[in-house]
Amino acid sequence: MKLKDLPALIGFVILAEAAGAVGSFFTASSVGDWYVLLEKPLLNPPSWVFGPVWTTLYALMGIAAFLVWKAGGKPKARRAAFTAFGVQLALNSIWSALFFGAKNPGLAFAEIILLWAAILWTMTAFNRLSRAASALLAPYLAWVSFAAYLNFMLWILN
C-alpha cells in the first residue's frame, strides 16, 4: 500500500464503522432496560464482548472494501461488489433498529437471514476482485451466524 492510498483506507473504515454507529444508536436505547430483562440463551456472551467484536468486524469490512477498490478490475464487477457491500451494510444497521429499536426479535430474525445472505453475496462479489477482501469478511459471516442463533433463541425464549 502506498501512502497516497491511506485516506481511501481510512475512508472505507470510517464508512463501515459509521454503519455500526447507526446500529449502536438503536442498541443504546434499549440495551440498558429491555434487553437486560430478556431470558438469555445458554451461549449468550457477556454484554461487554459485543462492542469490541463489532468494532473489529466493521474495521475488517472497511479494509476489505478498500482492497476491492484498490484491486481495480472490470467496472461491472466492481459495481456489483460495492452494491453487495452497501446492501449488507444497510441490512446490518436495520437489524439493530428492528431488534433493539422496535424490540421485535421475530422480525429481526427474518432480517438477519437476509443479512447473512447479503454477506455471502458480498464475499462472492469481493472474491472475484480480491480473495483477501473476501477472506476478511469470513469472521463477519461467522459472527452473524452466531448472532442469528442468539437472535432466534432470544425470540423463542421471550
N, C-alpha and C positions, 0 to 999 in steps of 0.2 A: 504494500500500500504506500502510496506517495502522500506527502504532507498536504498537497492540494486536495486530496480526497477526504481529509479529516472533517471538514464542515459537512460533507454529504453523509458520512458515517454518523456524526453526531445528530444530524437532522433526522435520519431514519430511526435512530434510537429514541430521540425525543418524541417522534411521531408515535411509535409503539407505546412508549411509557405514557403518553397522553391518553391513549385508549384505556390504559389502566387507571389513570386519574379520573376519567369519566366514570368508570365502573366503581371506583372507591367512593365516589360521591354518594352513590346509592347504598353501598355497603355500610358506610359510616352511619347512615341514617337509621339503620335497624340492627346493627351488629351488637350494640350495647343493651338492647332491650328484647326485641322479638326473637332474634337468633339464639340468645343465651337461654331462652325458655324452651327451645326445641329439644326433644329427645334425640340424642346423637347416636349414630351407628357405632359399632364396635371399633372400626378402624379410623374414626374421626380424629385427625391430628389436633394438637392444641392450637388455639387461635393465632398465637404468635408465629406459627410456621407459614401462614398464608402470605403475609407481606413480603418476606424475603424471597419466597419461591416465585411469586408473581412478578416481583421486580426483576429477578433474574430472567424469567421467561420472556418478559417484554423486551429486555435488552437483547436477548438472543434473537427475537423476532426482528428487531431493528437491524442487527448485524446481518441476518440472513437477507433482508430486503436490500441492504447495501451491497452485499455480494452479488445479488441478481442484477442490480443496477450497474455495478462495475463490470459484470461479465459481458454486457452488451448482448449480442445475439440479434435474431430477427425481430423486427418491431412487433409482429403479431404474437410471437412467443412472450416477449416482454410485457405486452399489453395484457395478455392472458394471465401471466404471473402476478402482475400488480393488481389486476381485477380480483383475482382469488385472494390475494393478501388483504385488500381493502374489505372484501366481504367478510372474511374471517375476523378481521379486527373489529368491524361493526358488530358482528354477532357476539363477539367476546364482551363488548360493552353492554349490549342488550341483555345478555344473560344476567348481569348484576342488577339491571333495572327490573327484570322480571322476578328474580329470586328475592333480592333484598328490598328493592323499592316497592314492588307490588305485593311482596310476601306471598308469592304463588309458586311453590316448588313444583307443582304438576306442570304448569306452563313452561317453567324454566327447564324442566327435564326434557320436554319436547324440543325446546330451543337448543339445548346443549347437544342433542343428537345432530341437529343441523350444523352447529359449530364444529363438532367432531368431523363431519363430512367435509366442511369447508377447509379445515386444517389439512385433511388428507388431499383435497383438491390443490391447496396451496403448495404442499410438499411435492406433489406430482408436477405441477407447473414450474416450481423452482428447480426441480431436478433436471428439467430439460435445459436449463441455463447454467446451473451450478449445483453440483452434488453436495458440496459443503453447505450451501444455503439450505438445501432440503434436510440434511442431517442435523443442522442446528435447530430445526423445528421438531425433531423427534422427542426431546424431553417435554415439549409443549403438548404434543399429542398424547404422550403417556400421562401427563398430569391431568389433562382434560378427561382422559379415560377414567382416571381415579375420581376426579370431580364429578363425573357422570354417575359413578357408583354412589358417592356421597349424596348427591342431589336426589337420586332415586330413593335411597334409604331414608333420607330426611322426609321425603314426600310420603313414603309408606308408613313411617313411624309416627308421623304427625298428621 
